[in-house]
């Protein structure tokens, strides 16, 4: 039985606890959080700091579900201690913090929708993609943007927190430098420093492109999807509430718990020296999407409107 240490007992940590509870061969050995915001399961030791938990528990896998300001440092401490580490996206919003460290090879970033049906083969043998369209439409109301989510410096924006699954996937499939960016960020509802909607058109080397339309003021059913236009004329549609249907029928999509369990197993396999699962997102591969996101926000035209956005 592999021992798992969970770092962070907030909204995301609660989701991991649910997934871990049903994972074969895994047991939650402890939880680290100085101020838990979710009810902790009975009988599981809790710690206020990471290093004492590592010393006592010697976990095989550390799942870091802390905010971006603390996540990367915690992941590196755990990896240096010898554990395999899974850290929730975006891990950090500071690109320079990703300067390589010896322990980084044991750290993977949590993009569970990348384990959706059909994406294994797509990432193992990437087709020639000419254009990707990333769409996100969800509802996040002002109370959601509290605490560390209130400032861009602590949380980033919609691209860091909401649309990164689709954008990171598109950028994995389309190589090359970004040659130009045209972006607009719209603020309407006083979401602290976070925009209601951001659109961006990225031109990459070789006349390839990525279009992003991400909004958190949507009134309808939530969705997050990626449409790929291939060089051979085919189109691939990755669908779901958060891409979880992949290339398959949305009615048969796996649950987020099932996708997370696949991710845990893949990280543990990679830590044993086995070939990395193609759907894993190594920490080193996070630098490119964060660089692109940073440029989008730097170049974006900011629009502040007086009326609520339409759905």
N, C-alpha and C positions, 0 to 999 in steps of 0.2 A: 504494500500500500504506500503510495507516494504522499508525502506530507506537503501541504500547501499553506503558505502564509499569505494572508490578505492584508494589504496596506491601504487603508482608506475604508471607512464604514459610513459612507454617505449614500447618495442616490445610486451611483454606479457600483459602489461596493455591494449594495444590497442585491443588484442583479447578478453579480458574480457569486454571491453566497447561494442564490437560488440555483444557478447553473452547476456549481461545485457540489451541491447536495445530491445531485443525480448523476455525477460523473463516476464511471467505473474506475476503480483503482486509485481514487484520490480521496483524501480526507483533509478537512480544514483543521490544521493543527493550532492556529492562532490568528488573531486579528490585531493589527496595529492602528490605533487612532487615538490621539489625546482627547478628542471630544466627539465620540460617535454620534451620528445623526440618524442611525437606523437601529432597530432593536437587534441586539446580538443574540445568537443562538445560545441556549443553555449548555454549559459544560465545555465551552471553547475558551481557552485562556485569552485574555486581552492585555495589550501592552500600550503604554503611552509613547514609546520610542522604538525605533527599528532595531538598532544594534543589540539591545538586550534580548529582543525576540529572536534574532538570528542566532545569538549565542546559546540560548536555551533550547530552541526548537530544531535547529539545523535542517531547514526545509529543503525539499527537492525543487519546489517551484514557488516563486514569489510572484503574486499578482498585485501590481501597483495600480490602484484606482484613486490616486490622490490628484488634486488640482495640478495644472501645468507648472505652477511655480515651485512645487516640491517633488513632482513625479520623477523627473530625470535624475535628480540627485539620489533619491531613494532607490531607484532602479540600479544605479551604478554601485551603491553601497552593497546591495544584495548580490549583484553579479560578482563583485570583488570578493565576496564571502564564499562564492562557489555555487550559488543557486542559479538555476535557469530562471529567467525573468520575463514576464509578460507585463507590459505597461500600457495603460489605456491611452488612446489618441487624445490630444496630439503629442503627449509626453512633455513637450516644451513648445513655446512659441518663439524662442530666441535661437535663431539659426547658428550663431557663433557658439552656443553651448554644445553643439554637436561636433565640435572638434574631436577627432577620434581618441579614444582611451583604450587601453589593453582589454578591459573587461567588457567592452561594447559588443563583442561577438556573442555574448550570452544573453543579450537583451533583444526582445522583439516587441514591436508596437502592435497594439490590439486593434485590428481591423476585421472583426468577425464576419462582416458581410462578404469579404473577399473569399471566404470558404463556401459561398453559396453554390448551388448546382451549376456545373458547366465551367466554372471559373478556374478549376484546377487545370484543365487542358488548355484553356485560353492563356493562362499565365505561364504554363510549361512550354508552350509553343506559340508565342505571340504572333498573330497575323500582322500584315502590313495595314496599319490604320491611318487613314487620311484625315479623319475628323472625328472628334468626340463631342457630344453634347451632354452636359451634366445638369440635371434639373433636381432641385429640392424645393418642396412646398410643404411646410409644417406650420404649426401654431405655437408660438412661445410668447406668453403675455408678460407684462412688466415685472410681476413678482418673481418670475423665473430668474431674472437678472439681478441677483442679490449676492452679497458677500464677494467672493473672488471673481464672480462673473460680471461685476459692475464695471470693470475697467478693461480697456483693450490691452493694457500692459500686462494684466494678470491672466486674462482668458483668451485674448484675441477676439476675432469677430465671428460672423456666421460661417466663414470658410474654415476657420480653425475648429469650431465646436460642432457644426451641423453638417456641412457639405464636404468635409474632408474625406469621407469614405469614397464618394464618387470621384472627386477630383484626384485623389491619390491613385485610384485605380486607373483613371484615364491617363495620367502621367506615367504610370508604369508601362502602359501599352504604347505610348508615343514618345520615342526618344528625341533627343536634340535640345539645343538651347532655345529659350524663348527670345524671339527677335523683337516682338512688339506687344504692348498691352493697351487695351482700351477698356476702361471700367467705370461704372457708376455705382455709388453707394447711396441709398435713399434712407433718410431718417424721418419718421413721422410720429412715432408713438412714445418718444422719450424713454427708450430702453437703456437707460444709463448711457454708456458710450457705444452700444452695439447698434448696428444698422438693422432696419426692417428687411431690406432687400439689397442684394448686390448682384450686378450682372458684369460679366467680363468676357472679352474676346481676346484670346491668346493666339498669336501666330508663332509657330515653331519652325525650326530649320526644315527645309525640304517642302515648304508650302503646306505643312500640316497645321491643324488648328484645333483649339479647344474652346467651346463656348460654355459658359457657366451662368445659370440663372438660379439663384438661391434666395429663398425668402422665408421669413418666420412670422408672417402676418396672414397666412393662408386660412381661409374659412372652411375649406372642404377637407376631404379625407387626406391624411398625410401621405406623401410619396417621395421617393428618392430613386432616381433612375439614371442610367447612362446609355446613350444611343451611340453606337460605333458605326462609322461608315468606312468599309474596307476598300483597299485599293482594287480588289477584284470585282467591286460593284455590290457585294453583299452588305447587309446591315444586320447588326446584332443588337438586341435590346435587353439590357440588364435591368430587371424591374423589382419592385417590392416597396414596402413601407420604408425600408432602409437597405435596398438592394438584395434582401435575403432570398428572393425567388431566383436570382441569378438569371441563367438562360432558360430556365424551366418554366413550367406552368405555375403562376402565382398561387393557384389554389393548393398546390402541393409543396409550398415553400417550407423549409425546415424552420423550427422555432429559433429564437435568438439563443436560448439555452443550448440547443443542439449545436449551433454554430460555435459557441464559446467552448464547448467540450471538445470539438474538433481542434480548436486552436490550442487548448491546453496540451492535448496529446502531441500536436505537431511541435510545440516548443520543447517538450520533454524529449522527444525523439532527436531534435536538432542538438540538444545539449549533450546527448550521448555520442555525438560525432557522426550521426547518420546524415545522409544528404538532406538538405533543408527542403521542406514541403514548399512547392512553388507558390502557395498562397500566403506563406509567412511574409511578414514585412520586417526585414532587419532594421535595426536602429539606423545603420548607415544609409539606408535607402530613404529615410525620412527627410534628409536634408533637401533634396530636390523639391518636393512639394511645398515644404516650408519656405524655401527661397522664392518659389513662384507666388505663393500666397502673400509673402511680404512685399513683393513687387506690385502685386495687384492693389493692395491697400495703399502703398506709397503713391501710386499713380492715379488712384480712383478720384473721379469728380464727385464731391460730396454735395448732395441735394437735401435740403431740409424743407419739408412740406408741412402745411398747416392742418391737413385733413387726413383721417385714417386711410390706409391703403385699401384698395379694392381686393377682393379675393381673386 
